[in-house]
Structures are given as C-alpha cells and as structure tokens.
C-alpha cells in the first residue's frame, strides 16, 4: 500500500462538496487511512489503553491515533 501526500477531499461526480466540509469548519484538517504502514506504533500510555482488547479493535485504535498525529 502506498502512502502519499495529503490532499484535499475530492468532489463527487456531480460537483457536490464532500459531506465532511458541511460538518467541520475550514480550519479543521482531516486524515483518512485504509491501513497502517509498517512500524506504526502506539505510545506506551496508549498501549495500556488497548492491552486487553481484540486485535481488530487494537488495529482500529492504532490507525485512529496515527491519523490524529
């Protein structure tokens, strides 16, 4: 999976703005991910939060934290 530079949300085929633009102000940045690159790790305090969860939830949490950074 390739990880490229961030880019603005795309408009739909009929020219409408993405829904995210209706939900958040223009000063908010968003990130989307369909997976994590190798080496995506949690901070020690985050590891404690997911120490007893199933692997799928751990991956979701890790992806969310990566997007938040």
FENGI-V702797 format. One record per residue. N is the residue number from 1. RES is the residue in one small letter. PHI is phi as a letter, one per 30 degrees, with the letter a starting at -180 (* if undefined). Layout:
# FENGI-V702797
n = <N & N>
res = <RES & RES>
phi = <PHI & PHI>
This chain:
# FENGI-V702797
n = <1 & 2 & 3 & 4 & 5 & 6 & 7 & 8 & 9 & 10 & 11 & 12 & 13 & 14 & 15 & 16 & 17 & 18 & 19 & 20 & 21 & 22 & 23 & 24 & 25 & 26 & 27 & 28 & 29 & 30 & 31 & 32 & 33 & 34 & 35 & 36 & 37 & 38 & 39 & 40 & 41 & 42 & 43 & 44 & 45 & 46 & 47 & 48 & 49 & 50 & 51 & 52 & 53 & 54 & 55 & 56 & 57 & 58 & 59 & 60 & 61 & 62 & 63 & 64 & 65 & 66 & 67 & 68 & 69>
res = <x & x & x & x & x & x & x & x & x & x & x & x & x & x & x & x & x & x & x & x & x & x & x & x & x & x & x & x & x & x & x & x & x & x & x & x & x & x & x & x & x & x & x & x & x & x & x & x & x & x & x & x & x & x & x & x & x & x & x & x & x & x & x & x & x & x & x & x & x>
phi = <* & c & c & c & d & d & b & d & d & d & d & d & e & c & i & d & d & d & e & e & d & d & c & b & d & d & d & c & c & b & b & b & b & c & l & c & d & e & j & d & b & c & d & e & d & d & e & d & d & c & d & b & c & d & e & e & d & d & d & d & d & d & d & d & d & d & d & d & d>
